[in-house]
């Protein structure tokens, strides 16, 4: 995995002259490594740029971000150089909010090829477990088991669980503080991904993202639970490949008259 000095962008599998790049934003408590299997399963003409939030893995010495806007501002700054070619943003769960806010910032510079959101309620909805940072360890571990995001053997390792709890609490504090700005929408086409066995999100909630999409909206269905996107089922990679390859080219910014 390559990285740029002081950048949150990680490239699990660098590609030579990719036709498109997919910037991936992890879930609460997650790391850039959450997208390793997806990066390996995508074809050679799609390059994954995985975002590493501060406070984890090699960025552990840094404080975790206080809010979603801070994560988005950092991501937009370091993703801007990639906007010369087709750049899609993909956010999973909490990462969908970060990707949404990052898209809003990048649109000020130029068109973004597409925004894909997975396992996430719309920005203006009240998210469940906003207060997860305030509950006891046992409730958080029970929620992890319910969603299936952490292999059971790892939940038996005290050091691993301690680190997961630290990150989840920090990220949920950021999530609890987030308030979608009134009237916020993106002109980038939005595709909302719904996992058919996700215990946290319904298709009706997934369709709610249409309210924030001024440039076109669609949905697609994944097979599996809350973490269907980042698991090892090749179906997720096939679906993303189809969505990226059939996406319309971004419209060029309008030129002033005269």
Secondary structure, DSSP 8 states (H G I E B T S, - for coil): -EE-TT-SEEESS--SS-SEEEEEE--TT--GGGGHHHHHHS-TTEEEEEE--TTSGGGTTS---SSHHHHHHHHHHHHGGGGGS-EEEEEETHHHHHHHHHHHHHTTTS--SEEEEES---TTS--TTTTGGGS-HHHHHHHHHHHT-S-HHHHT-HHHHHHHHHHHHHHHHHHHH----TT--BSS-EEEEEETT-SS--HHHHHGGGGGBSS-EEEEEESSSTTTTTSS-HHHHHHHHHHHHHS-----------
